Amino acid sequence: MTAEGRVTAITKFGFTERQARFLVTVMLHAGVCVPRQYARFAGTAYGQKVNAFFDKLVQRGYATAWACLHNRARLYHVHHRALYRAVGEPDSRYRRPVPAARVVERVMRLDGVLFSPAIVWLATEREKVGFFGVTAPSFPAERLPHITVGAGASRRLRLFPDDVPIGVESRGRVVFLYLVTSPTVDEFRPVLQRHGDLLRALPGWTLLLLFPLRAVAAIEWYKAVVHDELARPLAPATLDELRWYFEQSRLAVSRTRLPADPRFRRAQEAFAAPRFRVLYRRWVTDGEAAFGVVSSSIAEALGGTGRVDWNVLQLSYRHLSPLVSPVRSTSQWVEEGATTGEEGSARPQPPPLDSTADTSDCARDWYRLVGRS
């Protein structure tokens, strides 16, 4: 469906064009929203008209409202199947019950999309595959960002598995929006590796990092990882040694102990960095194609046709969190009325920033940045 076709379909449910455009954006990118997002989108004051719109959504069963930490705040989950069917996404994951651990993240990501009205956002996998088929026609579809699911005859690729909105500016530059949600960069590395080959194939792109207000000190961490993953190619001899090491590591899985070969020990030490641990997991499923991200550099593109930028969300989200026990945050659902304590749910045991960092120190630093104890 076209963007205009989706809007027209939603207006048939009794919504104005402006309300329909907002609902389409919510359904395609988050599933959840708050009233002040609509007020900003519509360019209107947060008052009677905004409240009437959300009351209508709830009264007609199109959305569910839930109380938050702040007793006057409300979160809304748009979940009605008929609405999603009208925009061509009846089975969208965004209409399903929302884990409390992900609610605020989705609100933040929606803000990132709404704050960039000049960007045309590609909403579905079909749209992304079609767009890149035209923009980079020589780029194989199987090398688009993906993960491998299943094995043997049931093995298949799941394209665009990350929550990374992709949009296009008026001049054709492609924007990848990544919301920083983790106290470490370990979740960011595989996302970069999955997108690395595609970035090299595009004539112009921007990686836009979106940070919570109190996490600005993490900007340098993430910039360093971008450079580490995308701008440091391996020499051919080093890449050959890495291939050999990966092969030996895979063989070692079936053994009772690691090889005593001095060459293996040297390689184990040389390739102990997080970059190679993530790459090994990709190599196990993708084979030789996984080495594309380390065999060539996009350093020349960084700062030119390709660039890394960041925005800081100048808003507080802590009051929006549905109240829930931190211990049960991963199993409670907003649809059941569960609520959480503060801005986003913490991952209680995050991995270290690098191979020598202490996990507790990393987590403590992050929680200090976002105002948690």
N, C-alpha and C positions, 0 to 999 in steps of 0.2 A: 504494500500500500504506500501511497505517497503521503507526505506530511499533511497536505491539505485534505486528502481523502480521509485521514484519521480524524482530523478536526471536524469535518463535515459529519462524519458518522456519530461523533459524540454530541454534537449540537442537537441531533434528533432525540436525545434523551431529555431535552428541555433545558439545555445549558446555553448560555451566550457563547459567541465565538471566543471571547477572551477566556471564559471559564473552561471551555473545551480545550483550548491550547494548553492551559495549565495542567488539566487532568491528563492529557496525552503525555506531556513531559514527565509527570509524576509516574504514570503507569509504565512508561518505557525505561525509566532510569532509577527508580527507587521503590515505588509502591507506597511509601510513607511520606508524610509532609506535615508542615505546621502552618497555621494561618498567616504568620508574618511573611512566609515565602510567597503566598498568593498576593498579599498586599503589595509587596515589592514588584512582583511580576506584573500586576495590573496597574501599578503606579497610582495606587489609591491609599487613603488613610486606613489604618487598622481600626475598623469600627463596625457599624451596623451591617454594611454591605458584605464585608468579609465574613462576619459571623453568620449572616443569613445563608451564604453560599455553603459553609461547612455544616450548618444545621440541616440544610437540604440534603447534603450527601448522606448524613447519618439517618435522617428520617425516612429516606427512600431505600435504605439498606445498601447503598453503594459503598459506604465506608464505615469503619468502626472508630470511635474516639476512645482514648485512654488517658487517664490522669497521669501526671508526671510528678517528679520530686517537688516542683513548685506547685502548690495547690491550685493555681489558676492556669497553669500551662496544660495544653492538650496536644496529643499526637494523633494523627489520623492515618489509618491504613485503608487505602482504596483497594478493594478486593473483589468487587462484584464481577462474576464471570461474563455477564453480558457486555459490560464495558470493555473488558479485555478482548472479548471476541470481536467487538466492533472495530478495534484497532489492529486486528489480525494476530493477536497474541493470547488466545484462550488458555494456553497452558503455561503462561509466564510464571516464573518462580516468584515474581514480585507480588502476585496475588495470594501466595501461600502465607500461612502464619509466620510471623517474623521472630527469629530468636532475639531475646532482649539484648544479647551481646552485640547485635548488629544494627539495632534501631538507630542510634545516634550516628553511626557511620553512614548509614543511608541518607540521613538528613544532611549531613555534611557534604556528601557526594552530590546530592541534589542541589545544594547551594552552589557548588562548583560549576554545575551545568547552567543554573539560572543566572549566575553572575557573568556569563559569557553569551549574551543574547545574539551577538553577531556571528557566532559559530553555529554551523549546521551539524547537529550531532547524529551520528549513525546509530540507530537504535537497536538493530537486530543483527544476528549473525549473517543473515542473508544479505542485508544491506552492506555490511562490511566486506564480505566476500565479493560482492558485485562491484563495490567501489574500487577495491584494490586490484580487481581483475582488469579494470579500465586504466587506473593510475599507474600500475606496474604490471603490464600484460605479460612480461617475460618471467615474472616471479611465480614459482610453482605454488599452487594452492596448499599443498601438503607442508610447505614451510612457513605458512602463516602461523602466528602464535597459537600453540596448541599443547595439549597433554594427550598421552596415549592411554586409552581405557581398554581393559580386557587383554586377552592373549590368544595366540593362535588364530583360528578361524574367526573368532569373535572380536579380534583386535580392531579398534577404530580410533580415529582422531577426533578429539573434542576441540573445536576451534574457538579461539578467544575465551579461554576459561577464566580469565582474571576480571575483577571488577574495575576495568580501566575504560571509562568512556572515551570514545574516539570521535573527533569532530573535524570539520573542514572549514577553514577560514575562506573569506571571499576570493582571495587570490590563489587558493588551492593548497595552501600549507596545511598539513595534517597535524592535529593536536591530540596528544595522548595525555589524559588527565589521571594522575595517580594520587589517591588520597593516602596520606601517611597515617597509619592506624596502629603501628606496632612500636614497642619500645626498643626494637633492634632493627637492623637493616636486613636481617636474614630472609624475611619474606619478600623484600624488594629485589634481591638478587635473581631469583628464578624468573620474576616478571621481566626484568631487563634482558635476561638471556633468551626468553621466549620471543621478545620483540626485536632483538638485535638484528637479525637477518632482514626483517622487514624495514627497519630504519635505514639500512644501507641501500635499499632499493628505491627509496622515495626521493623525489627531487627537492622536497622541503618539508621539515617537520619540527615540532616543538614538543618536548617532554615537559609537561606542566605539573609540578609537585605542589600539592595542596596540604598545608600544615595547620593543625589546630593552633589557636592563638598562643597558648602557653608552651608550645613545642618548637618555637623558632630556633632554639639552640641546636636542634637536630638537623638543621639545613645543611651544615657543613658535613655531617656524617653522610647524608644522602648524596651530596655532590661528589664526595670522595668515591663512593661506590659506583656512580655513573662513570667516572674516569677509569676506575679499576676494571669494570666490566666491558666497557665499549672502546676505550682509547688505549688499551695495552695489548696489542696482538702478540702472539708467541712466534718466535723464530721457527723456521721449518724444522730444524734439528730438535728444538725443544718440544714441538708439537709431536714429532715422531716418538720421542721419549714418553710423552704423556699417553699416547696411544698404547704403547707397550705396557705402561704402568696400569692403565685401566684394564687391559686384557688380563694381566696377572692378578689384579684385584678381583676381577670377576671369577677367575679360576679358584682363587683362595676361598671363595664362599663355600665350596664343596669340600674344602680341606679342614683338618682339625687344627691347623695352625698356619700362620703366615709364612711365606717363603723366607728362608734364611739367606737368600742371595743378596750379597752386598749392593748390587745394582738396585734391587727392589727397595732396600732400606734407604738408599740415597734418594730414590724417586719419591718414596713415601714422605721423606722430610721436605723435599723440594716442592711437592704438590699438596702440602697440608693446609693451604689457605682455604677459607670458605668458598672462594671463587671456584676452586676445583672440586670441592665436595658437591656443590650444586651441579656443576657440569657433569660429574660422574653419574648422578641420578638421571640426567637427561640422556646421556650416552647409552645407558642400559636399555632405554626404550627406543631411542631415535637413531642409535648407531652413528655413523660417520657424519650425518647431518648436524649433530650437536656441536661439532667442532667449528662450524661457521662463525660462531660468535667470538672465537679466540684466534682464528686464522687470519683475520684482516681487521684493520682499524677504521673507525669512523672519526678519528681525531680531527682530520681536516674539515669534516662537516660540522663538528661542534664549534659553535661561534659563527658559522657561516650559513649554509643551507639547513643545517640542523642545530638546534640549540636547546639548552636546559634552562627552564625558568621556574619560578615558584611564586605562589600566593599564600598569604596568611589569612585565615578566616578570622576577621575582626569581630567575632561574635562569641558569646559564651553559650555552651550547649549543656552544661551540667544540670541546669534546671529542667531540661527536657527529658532526662532519663527516666524511664519507667522504673519504679522501685522494686528491687528483687535482691535476694540474698546473693552476695558475690560467689558463694560456693556453688549455687545452683544456676548461675547466670547463663551457662551454655545449654541448659535443658528447659528453661522457662520460656514461655512464648507470650508475646504481646497479646495475641488473640485470646489468651486465657486470663488476661487481666494482670499478668505478672509485671513487675516494675523493677527498675534497677537503680542503683545508688548514685552514680556520678557520671561524668562525661565519658560515654562509651564504656564498655566493660573491659576490665583488665584481663590480659592473658597472664595468669598468676605465675607461670614459670617460663618466661621467654628465654630463648637461647642467647648466647653471648654475641657481642658485636663482632668479635673476631676469635681466632683460635686460642688466644691467650686471655681474653677478657673474662671476668668473673660474672656469672649470671646475676647474682644478687645485686652487684654494683650497677649493672646496666639497667635492671628493672627499677632500682631505687632512683637512679638519675632521671629516668623517663617520668616516673611518678612525680618527682619533684618539678619537672618541667610542666606537667599538665595539672599541677596543683593537688596531687594526691599524696597520701601518706602511706 
